[in-house]
């Protein structure tokens, strides 16, 4: 099956070094999949990377100028134009190398005429929206249709662009009509919002289970300590998540700062991703501490902040804070080296606390015992 990756997949992990790409690159051949990147997507990803680099450079420039004013001396920063161009060139080479190494199929720009593309835009047929936006997505879609004319086999499209391609849980009716006009069933195209979702459905079930490694991790005889990882690294994953504590999101800050006690720890799956890489999925139930803080503006504007801190006077303050105990359950996935079980990449799959219901971020691998 051909798997077409939209720009949203690459922009979610420009370096293609996170869990999703590691699992995909390690298992797509075994699952009988062929990765594919349309030329329009390739060009869009490079342009987006350039824009991101330029934005960071502008931020660094502003911070350097602000620091110079405060410190009374010149503060230098590194992202000069030549350096940025070097980063962009290096990234282009990396992208091209991965595409080549993994035998990506390549969809050329579609041969559709400007007249026909304009007609689709004027008719507001998806991927074009009512505003007329959607040109690049329409190029991707037309390239996909042209491919089906030549090779009408089933394919998958991975895109987080729900506005232009999705309707509820499947293809938008306009796109369904295009497929049916070719004499193909709507289900001929499988739609996935993220690479993680595709991996969970098509790749992970084909990966070899490593029950011996799982047993060693569970009984503590492996070189990798899951308990230690939870204590030291789980707080980093939860640090920027909103709504963990007693305040509403945006009303001050509630940050998970430390694990006090690991109440339970369960290994959910251990699979061979590649000869040198292992997928480990686990769920931890912990008691920890949330750092709750707010400034004077938060205190004046929000009832929940005033109720929580309950100041007895009206004197203004810069910041006030408190440590709050919390129970957290979190599921996560790690990619480990096969030889030493060192962590290569990791991601949070879902979590819940005393204050919020389950927040699902990614599908969580789970083997039957």
HELIX and SHEET records of a PDB file:
HELIX    1   1 UNK A    7  UNK A   11  1                                   5    
HELIX    2   2 UNK A   19  UNK A   27  1                                   9    
HELIX    3   3 UNK A   39  UNK A   71  1                                  33    
HELIX    4   4 UNK A   81  UNK A  101  1                                  21    
HELIX    5   5 UNK A  114  UNK A  122  1                                   9    
HELIX    6   6 UNK A  135  UNK A  150  1                                  16    
HELIX    7   7 UNK A  162  UNK A  165  1                                   4    
HELIX    8   8 UNK A  173  UNK A  181  1                                   9    
HELIX    9   9 UNK A  186  UNK A  188  5                                   3    
HELIX   10  10 UNK A  195  UNK A  198  1                                   4    
HELIX   11  11 UNK A  199  UNK A  203  3                                   5    
HELIX   12  12 UNK A  204  UNK A  206  5                                   3    
HELIX   13  13 UNK A  211  UNK A  219  1                                   9    
HELIX   14  14 UNK A  226  UNK A  238  1                                  13    
HELIX   15  15 UNK A  296  UNK A  301  1                                   6    
HELIX   16  16 UNK A  303  UNK A  309  1                                   7    
SHEET    1   A 5 UNK A 105  UNK A 107  0                                        
SHEET    2   A 5 UNK A  34  UNK A  38  1                                        
SHEET    3   A 5 UNK A   2  UNK A   5  1                                        
SHEET    4   A 5 UNK A 155  UNK A 158  1                                        
SHEET    5   A 5 UNK A 189  UNK A 192  1                                        
SHEET    1   B 2 UNK A 166  UNK A 167  0                                        
SHEET    2   B 2 UNK A 170  UNK A 171 -1                                        
SHEET    1   C 6 UNK A 208  UNK A 209  0                                        
SHEET    2   C 6 UNK A 253  UNK A 274 -1                                        
SHEET    3   C 6 UNK A 277  UNK A 295 -1                                        
SHEET    4   C 6 UNK A 319  UNK A 337 -1                                        
SHEET    5   C 6 UNK A 343  UNK A 353 -1                                        
SHEET    6   C 6 UNK A 359  UNK A 360 -1                                        
END                                                                             
